[in-house]
Each structure stands twice: as C-alpha cells, then as structure tokens.
Amino acid sequence: MVALPQVVLLTEDPGLADAATAAIWEAGATVQPLSSSAQLDRVAPASRLAVCGHDVDAGAAAALGRAWPGCRIVRAALGDRAWGAGGCLVLPDSAPQLTRLVEAAHRPSGTVKRVALIGAHGGAGTSCLAVALALALAGAGRGAGPVRLAALNRAGAPIGALLGEPRTPGWGPWLDADVGPPPAAPAAISGIQLLSHEAPPPGAPAWRVRQALESWEALAPGGHTLIDAGRAAPGGAWRAASWADHRLLVARADPAGAEALAGLARELETLGLDFRVAVRGLRGGLDAGEVADGIGGGVTRVGDERSLVAGLVHGLVPGERAKGPLARAARELADWLGAVRAGGRAIPAGGAVPAGGAVPARRRAQGRAGRGRRTPRRSLPEFNPAAFAEEW
C-alpha cells in the first residue's frame, strides 16, 4: 500500500485546524496535529512541510525550523484573524494555495518534465493540440526519454480515438495500484505512451490521479508527460496546472473564448502559476492577439486546419500533416519546451513513427489520399460583429 505523506499542523484554534486539515487532505496527505512545539518528538521522520497557526508564537515556529532544517514552515490563519499578519495564508479562501504547497513539497524528485494543456472552454481544440504536441516531442526528442500522454478532461475528445487506439485498460489499474503490483508501462502508439483512452471516472479524487501519474513516470526516467486537461478535470483545472512544470491555456479566437480564457488566467495567476496561451484561429473570428490581450505570457497561434475532420475520418492523427497549421504550432511549442532535437534539427511532427518501425502502409496510403491541391493561404479577416446573427 502506498504510504501517504504527513504534514504537521501546529495550532490551538479548532476552526483553523478544520480548514487546514481539509486543504491538506485534498492534497492526499495525512495530518499530524500538535498543540505545541514540545510535541515534535511524536513525529518521525521529520515532515517536509508544517503549517503553523497565527495563534502560535514566533518562537515555537522557529523551534520547529531548528528541529527540522529541511522542513518548510507555512503560516496560516482563519478569516479576519489574519488581520495585520503578513505572509499568512488566510483560510478557507487560500485553501487551494495550501493544497498546492503540500503537493509541491512531496513531489518525487526526477527528471520528468510535465506539461499541462488546459482548455479554457469546451471545443477549444485542446485534445488535438495535445496529440500534435506529443507527436512533435516524440519526433524531436528521440533518445531523451518517453513521451507520455494522459487524458484528464472528461469534456474533451477521447485521446484514444484521436490516436487510433480507442480501447486501453484505462485509469482503473492505476487508481487501484495500492491493492496490487503497479501496472506495466503502456505500449507506445506512434512513439507516445497513452495511459488511458479517456479521462478518469467521475468522482476520482484528484490526489489519486496525481499519484497515478507519479507511479507511471517512475517506470522510466526522463521524458515528457503531457496532461490534456480542462475545467472538468478532477479537482478543477488548477489542480492539473499546479502539477505541471509548464502550462498552456487553449482557447478559440472568438468573444466567448476570450472571456473564458481571461477567467482561467485570473484563476491561475491567483495561485502564482505562470503559463503560455495558444489561440485556435477561426474563419471570421478574432485575432489571436485580441484574444490574449492583457494576459501575460507568450502566445502561440494555431491556424485553422480545415482538413482536420477529413483527416481524422481517413485515419490521420492530429498534427501528422507536417505542413499543417496544427503541426507547425506543435513544433513551435516543442521549441518553447526546449525539446532535444535529433541531429541538431527539428523532426516534423509527422515524422514520429511507431515503436515497431515505419509508418504502416495503410497510414501512408491514407495520407496520400488526403493530400489535395494546394490553395493560396488567406489571412483571417478582421472580426466584424455585423457579420454575426447576434447583437454584440
């Protein structure tokens, strides 16, 4: 059975203890409640993080720091009791910050680079972009470790279907790994390990999902783990964002997409999480710069790939057309992540091949069948509210 991390909670305020305990449990950790620093001998081994209430004097907190030099001390208070106290988490409003601190303190050390792609709304194209980026990383980073792709968004497109593998064992064996031996690493599809063809089942605790990701990553060092997430991900979008080293917010280039993106950006900024923005272009829609106006971080423009649906029907994976807008955006994002390049140059996203060898003949034939006559590239027209049926 997997041992859960332990967090020390030092306070005599029952209300604060309840609020802090709920946030710590949300991170999948246990709580060791203490009422004074003299009780530190109850805790063995030393905790990586301790929460000290505002009712605890500075001397007690300092004593805890001396006893455990590697322990991070977090000061917290309940509601208006934090008035005049600087550097204090005010619960319950700051519960997400405390949950994030607990998870960060107990994250296993390793060389895996996690990337969370978070859809600001339904239909943003996050799942297709996640698959395209996985292909780009699998092609550009050969020899740099595995490329993993995890589906967390129940409102997104099934990742397995996009990769041509609609059935995998699913999240079940990973979420139940504490009752038996850990599952083996999934077989690679076009150079990508797929943990599950769809998102975790409803009601799956976010901390169990995070624990499953860590178990999966522990099977092989290095590489990238891409998380396809959204507002419907377990625990909310901010949970997947807080687990990642890099975050990419995805939205459509229309007024609704711009508003949803701004709301998600504010949510992550409150937690101190930085991010980049990817805007999917639409014919007649807004410019990517307008959608990302006032939002920090860089912007990646994802062009309107009009042949995407036809390609999916013929078995092409999103981003497999090396000259398509989706593949170009994925290569730009791979550069942003600093992916290792094979032979000193980027390999096109469509260059990723299955672990067993070359691209199957059926896939090549389908790719040739999907190639039509090239048409002149046209820029997106300026957004004109009069062209829409609704009044703006």
C-alpha positions as CSV (number, residue, x, y, z in Angstrom):
1,M,0.0,0.0,0.0
2,V,1.3,3.5,-0.9
3,A,2.4,5.5,2.1
4,L,0.8,8.9,2.3
5,P,2.9,11.9,3.2
6,Q,2.4,13.6,6.5
7,V,2.0,17.3,7.3
8,V,2.4,18.7,10.8
9,L,-0.3,21.1,11.9
10,L,0.6,23.3,14.9
11,T,-2.4,25.3,16.2
12,E,-4.8,25.5,19.1
13,D,-7.6,27.1,17.0
14,P,-10.2,24.3,16.2
15,G,-11.6,26.3,13.3
16,L,-8.2,26.8,11.7
17,A,-7.4,23.2,12.3
18,D,-10.5,22.1,10.4
19,A,-9.9,24.4,7.4
20,A,-6.2,23.4,7.2
21,T,-7.0,19.7,7.5
22,A,-9.4,19.8,4.6
23,A,-6.9,21.5,2.3
24,I,-4.2,19.0,3.4
25,W,-6.5,16.1,2.8
26,E,-7.3,17.5,-0.7
27,A,-3.6,17.0,-1.5
28,G,-3.7,13.4,-0.4
29,A,-1.7,13.8,2.8
30,T,-2.3,12.9,6.4
31,V,-2.3,15.4,9.3
32,Q,-0.3,15.2,12.5
33,P,-2.0,17.7,14.8
34,L,0.2,19.3,17.5
35,S,-0.7,22.0,20.1
36,S,2.9,22.9,21.0
37,S,6.5,22.5,19.7
38,A,7.3,20.3,22.7
39,Q,5.3,17.5,21.0
40,L,7.7,17.3,18.0
41,D,9.0,14.0,19.2
42,R,5.7,12.5,18.2
43,V,6.6,12.9,14.6
44,A,9.1,10.6,13.0
45,P,10.6,11.0,10.5
46,A,10.7,14.8,10.0
47,S,7.9,16.3,7.9
48,R,8.7,18.2,4.7
49,L,6.0,20.8,5.5
50,A,4.5,22.2,8.6
51,V,1.5,24.6,9.0
52,C,1.7,26.9,12.0
53,G,-1.3,28.8,13.0
54,H,-1.3,32.5,13.7
55,D,-2.0,31.7,17.3
56,V,1.4,30.0,17.6
57,D,4.2,32.4,18.7
58,A,7.2,33.0,16.5
59,G,9.4,31.2,19.0
60,A,7.6,27.9,18.6
61,A,7.7,28.2,14.8
62,A,11.5,28.9,15.0
63,A,12.0,25.9,17.2
64,L,10.3,23.7,14.6
65,G,12.5,25.1,11.9
66,R,15.6,24.3,14.0
67,A,14.4,20.8,14.7
68,W,13.8,20.1,11.0
69,P,16.1,22.2,8.9
70,G,14.6,20.7,5.7
71,C,11.0,21.4,6.6
72,R,9.1,24.3,5.0
73,I,7.1,26.4,7.5
74,V,3.8,27.9,6.3
75,R,1.9,30.4,8.5
76,A,-1.9,30.3,8.3
77,A,-4.9,32.0,9.9
78,L,-8.6,31.7,9.8
79,G,-10.6,34.6,8.2
80,D,-10.1,38.0,9.7
81,R,-7.9,36.6,12.4
82,A,-5.0,37.2,10.0
83,W,-5.6,41.0,10.1
84,G,-2.2,42.7,10.3
85,A,-0.2,39.5,9.8
86,G,2.0,39.5,6.7
87,G,2.9,36.3,4.8
88,C,0.0,34.4,6.1
89,L,-2.4,32.1,4.2
90,V,-5.9,33.2,5.0
91,L,-8.2,30.1,5.1
92,P,-10.5,29.0,3.8
93,D,-10.1,31.3,0.8
94,S,-6.4,30.3,0.4
95,A,-7.1,26.6,0.6
96,P,-6.0,26.0,-3.0
97,Q,-2.7,27.6,-2.2
98,L,-2.1,25.3,0.8
99,T,-3.1,22.2,-1.2
100,R,-0.6,23.2,-3.9
101,L,2.2,23.8,-1.4
102,V,1.6,20.3,0.2
103,E,1.7,18.6,-3.2
104,A,4.8,20.5,-4.3
105,A,6.6,19.7,-1.1
106,H,6.1,16.0,-1.6
107,R,6.5,15.7,-5.3
108,P,9.0,12.9,-6.2
109,S,12.4,14.1,-7.4
110,G,13.1,13.2,-11.0
111,T,13.8,14.5,-14.5
112,V,10.3,14.2,-16.0
113,K,9.0,17.4,-17.5
114,R,5.2,17.8,-17.1
115,V,3.2,20.0,-19.5
116,A,-0.5,20.7,-18.8
117,L,-2.6,21.8,-21.7
118,I,-5.7,23.3,-20.3
119,G,-8.8,24.1,-22.3
120,A,-10.5,27.3,-21.2
121,H,-13.8,26.1,-22.5
122,G,-15.3,23.2,-24.5
123,G,-14.4,22.9,-28.1
124,A,-11.1,24.8,-27.7
125,G,-9.2,22.0,-29.5
126,T,-7.0,21.1,-26.5
127,S,-7.1,17.4,-27.1
128,C,-6.0,17.7,-30.8
129,L,-3.2,20.1,-29.8
130,A,-2.1,17.7,-27.0
131,V,-1.8,14.9,-29.5
132,A,0.0,17.1,-32.1
133,L,2.5,18.3,-29.4
134,A,3.1,14.7,-28.3
135,L,3.9,13.7,-31.9
136,A,6.3,16.7,-32.2
137,L,8.1,15.8,-28.9
138,A,8.3,12.1,-29.9
139,G,10.0,13.2,-33.2
140,A,12.2,15.9,-31.9
141,G,13.3,14.3,-28.7
142,R,14.3,10.7,-29.6
143,G,16.6,9.3,-27.0
144,A,15.6,11.9,-24.5
145,G,13.1,9.7,-22.7
146,P,9.5,8.6,-23.2
147,V,6.6,10.9,-24.3
148,R,3.5,10.2,-22.1
149,L,0.0,11.5,-22.8
150,A,-2.6,11.5,-20.0
151,A,-6.3,12.4,-20.6
152,L,-7.9,14.2,-17.7
153,N,-10.6,16.2,-19.3
154,R,-14.0,14.4,-19.4
155,A,-15.4,17.1,-21.7
156,G,-12.6,16.7,-24.2
157,A,-12.3,14.4,-27.2
158,P,-11.2,10.8,-26.4
159,I,-7.5,10.8,-26.8
160,G,-7.5,7.1,-27.8
161,A,-9.8,7.7,-30.7
162,L,-7.6,10.6,-32.0
163,L,-4.5,8.2,-31.9
164,G,-6.4,5.4,-33.5
165,E,-6.4,3.3,-30.3
166,P,-10.0,3.6,-28.9
167,R,-9.5,0.9,-26.2
168,T,-6.8,0.8,-23.5
169,P,-7.0,-0.7,-19.9
170,G,-8.0,2.8,-18.7
171,W,-7.3,4.5,-15.4
172,G,-8.7,1.7,-13.2
173,P,-5.5,-0.3,-12.7
174,W,-3.5,2.9,-12.0
175,L,-6.0,4.3,-9.5
176,D,-6.1,0.9,-7.7
177,A,-2.3,0.4,-7.8
178,D,-2.1,0.3,-4.0
179,V,-4.0,-3.0,-3.8
180,G,-1.7,-4.9,-6.1
181,P,1.5,-4.7,-8.2
182,P,1.8,-1.4,-10.3
183,P,0.7,-1.7,-13.9
184,A,3.3,-2.1,-16.6
185,A,4.1,0.9,-18.9
186,P,1.6,1.1,-21.8
187,A,2.8,0.2,-25.3
188,A,3.8,3.2,-27.4
189,I,1.5,4.4,-30.2
190,S,3.3,6.4,-32.8
191,G,6.1,6.9,-30.2
192,I,3.6,8.0,-27.5
193,Q,2.7,6.2,-24.3
194,L,-1.1,6.5,-23.6
195,L,-2.1,5.8,-20.0
196,S,-5.9,5.7,-20.8
197,H,-8.0,6.3,-23.9
198,E,-10.3,8.5,-21.9
199,A,-10.4,10.6,-18.7
200,P,-10.7,9.2,-15.2
201,P,-14.1,8.1,-14.0
202,P,-16.4,10.7,-12.3
203,G,-15.6,11.0,-8.6
204,A,-11.9,10.0,-8.8
205,P,-10.0,12.0,-6.2
206,A,-7.6,14.5,-7.8
207,W,-4.8,13.3,-5.5
208,R,-5.2,9.7,-6.6
209,V,-4.9,10.8,-10.2
210,R,-1.7,12.7,-9.4
211,Q,-0.4,9.6,-7.6
212,A,-1.1,7.5,-10.7
213,L,0.8,9.9,-12.8
214,E,3.8,9.7,-10.5
215,S,3.7,5.9,-10.5
216,W,3.6,5.9,-14.3
217,E,6.5,8.3,-14.5
218,A,8.5,6.2,-12.1
219,L,8.6,3.3,-14.5
220,A,11.1,5.1,-16.8
221,P,13.2,8.2,-16.1
222,G,13.1,11.5,-18.0
223,G,11.0,12.4,-21.0
224,H,7.8,14.4,-21.0
225,T,4.3,13.9,-19.6
226,L,1.6,15.8,-21.4
227,I,-1.7,16.3,-19.5
228,D,-4.8,17.0,-21.5
229,A,-7.0,18.9,-19.0
230,G,-9.8,21.4,-18.7
231,R,-12.3,22.8,-16.3
232,A,-13.9,19.3,-16.0
233,A,-10.6,17.7,-14.9
234,P,-10.5,16.0,-11.4
235,G,-10.3,18.8,-8.8
236,G,-10.6,21.5,-11.4
237,A,-8.2,23.0,-14.0
238,W,-6.0,24.5,-11.3
239,R,-5.1,21.0,-9.9
240,A,-3.6,19.8,-13.2
241,A,-1.9,23.2,-13.7
242,S,-0.3,23.0,-10.3
243,W,1.2,19.6,-11.0
244,A,2.9,20.8,-14.2
245,D,6.3,22.5,-14.9
246,H,4.8,24.2,-17.9
247,R,1.2,25.3,-18.5
248,L,-0.5,26.1,-21.8
249,L,-4.0,27.6,-21.9
250,V,-6.0,26.9,-25.0
251,A,-9.0,28.9,-26.3
252,R,-10.8,29.6,-29.6
253,A,-10.5,33.0,-31.3
254,D,-14.0,34.3,-30.6
255,P,-15.5,36.5,-27.9
256,A,-16.7,33.6,-25.7
257,G,-13.2,32.0,-25.9
258,A,-11.6,35.3,-25.0
259,E,-13.8,35.7,-21.9
260,A,-13.3,32.1,-20.8
261,L,-9.5,32.4,-21.3
262,A,-9.4,35.6,-19.2
263,G,-11.2,33.9,-16.3
264,L,-8.9,30.9,-16.3
265,A,-5.9,33.1,-16.5
266,R,-7.0,35.0,-13.4
267,E,-7.6,31.7,-11.5
268,L,-4.0,30.5,-12.2
269,E,-2.5,33.9,-11.5
270,T,-4.1,33.9,-8.1
271,L,-2.1,30.7,-7.4
272,G,1.1,32.2,-8.7
273,L,1.2,29.9,-11.7
274,D,2.7,31.2,-15.0
275,F,1.5,30.0,-18.4
276,R,1.6,30.4,-22.1
277,V,-1.5,30.9,-24.3
278,A,-2.5,29.0,-27.5
279,V,-5.3,30.5,-29.6
280,R,-7.1,28.5,-32.3
281,G,-8.0,30.6,-35.2
282,L,-11.4,30.6,-36.8
283,R,-12.6,31.9,-40.1
284,G,-14.1,35.3,-39.4
285,G,-13.0,35.2,-35.8
286,L,-10.8,37.4,-33.7
287,D,-7.1,37.9,-34.0
288,A,-5.0,35.8,-31.5
289,G,-3.5,39.0,-30.1
290,E,-7.0,40.3,-29.3
291,V,-8.0,37.1,-27.5
292,A,-4.8,37.2,-25.4
293,D,-4.8,40.9,-24.8
294,G,-3.9,41.8,-21.2
295,I,-2.9,38.2,-20.4
296,G,0.7,37.6,-19.5
297,G,3.0,35.0,-21.2
298,G,3.7,34.2,-24.8
299,V,1.1,33.5,-27.4
300,T,1.1,30.6,-30.0
301,R,-1.3,31.0,-32.9
302,V,-2.9,27.7,-34.1
303,G,-4.1,28.2,-37.6
304,D,-7.5,26.9,-38.9
305,E,-6.8,23.4,-40.2
306,R,-9.9,22.9,-42.4
307,S,-8.9,19.4,-43.4
308,L,-8.7,18.2,-39.8
309,V,-12.0,16.4,-39.7
310,A,-11.4,14.8,-43.1
311,G,-8.0,13.6,-42.0
312,L,-9.5,12.0,-38.8
313,V,-12.0,10.1,-41.0
314,H,-9.2,8.8,-43.1
315,G,-7.1,7.7,-40.1
316,L,-4.7,10.6,-39.8
317,V,-3.6,11.7,-36.3
318,P,-3.9,15.4,-35.4
319,G,-0.6,17.0,-36.2
320,E,0.6,14.2,-38.6
321,R,0.4,16.5,-41.6
322,A,3.8,18.1,-41.2
323,K,2.9,21.2,-43.1
324,G,-0.4,21.7,-41.5
325,P,-1.2,24.6,-39.1
326,L,-1.5,22.2,-36.1
327,A,1.9,20.6,-36.7
328,R,3.5,24.0,-37.1
329,A,2.1,25.2,-33.8
330,A,3.1,22.0,-32.1
331,R,6.7,22.4,-33.3
332,E,6.7,26.0,-32.0
333,L,5.5,24.7,-28.6
334,A,8.2,22.0,-28.7
335,D,10.8,24.7,-29.1
336,W,9.2,26.6,-26.2
337,L,9.7,23.5,-24.0
338,G,13.3,23.1,-25.1
339,A,12.8,19.7,-26.6
340,V,16.0,17.8,-27.6
341,R,16.5,17.8,-31.3
342,A,17.7,14.7,-33.2
343,G,20.8,15.5,-35.3
344,G,20.6,19.2,-34.4
345,R,17.4,19.8,-36.3
346,A,13.7,19.5,-35.7
347,I,11.9,16.4,-37.0
348,P,8.4,17.2,-38.4
349,A,5.6,16.2,-36.2
350,G,4.5,13.8,-38.9
351,G,7.9,12.1,-38.7
352,A,7.1,10.3,-35.5
353,V,6.9,6.5,-36.2
354,P,5.5,3.6,-34.1
355,A,8.0,1.8,-31.8
356,G,7.9,-1.2,-34.1
357,G,9.2,0.5,-37.2
358,A,8.0,2.6,-40.2
359,V,4.6,4.1,-40.7
360,P,2.1,1.4,-41.8
361,A,1.4,1.2,-45.5
362,R,-2.3,1.9,-44.8
363,R,-1.5,5.1,-43.0
364,R,0.8,6.2,-45.9
365,A,-1.9,5.5,-48.4
366,Q,-4.5,7.3,-46.4
367,G,-2.0,10.2,-46.1
368,R,-1.6,10.4,-49.9
369,A,-5.3,10.1,-50.4
370,G,-5.8,13.1,-48.1
371,R,-3.5,15.3,-50.0
372,G,-5.3,17.6,-52.3
373,R,-4.4,20.6,-54.5
374,R,-2.8,23.4,-52.5
375,T,-4.8,26.5,-52.2
376,P,-3.5,30.0,-51.6
377,R,-3.1,30.9,-47.9
378,R,-5.6,33.5,-46.8
379,S,-5.3,35.5,-43.6
380,L,-8.2,35.7,-41.2
381,P,-10.5,38.7,-41.9
382,E,-10.9,41.3,-39.3
383,F,-13.7,40.4,-36.8
384,N,-16.9,42.1,-37.8
385,P,-19.8,41.9,-35.3
386,A,-22.3,42.8,-38.1
387,A,-21.4,39.5,-39.8
388,F,-22.9,37.5,-36.9
389,A,-26.6,37.0,-36.3
390,E,-26.5,38.0,-32.7
391,E,-26.1,41.5,-31.4
392,W,-22.9,42.3,-29.6
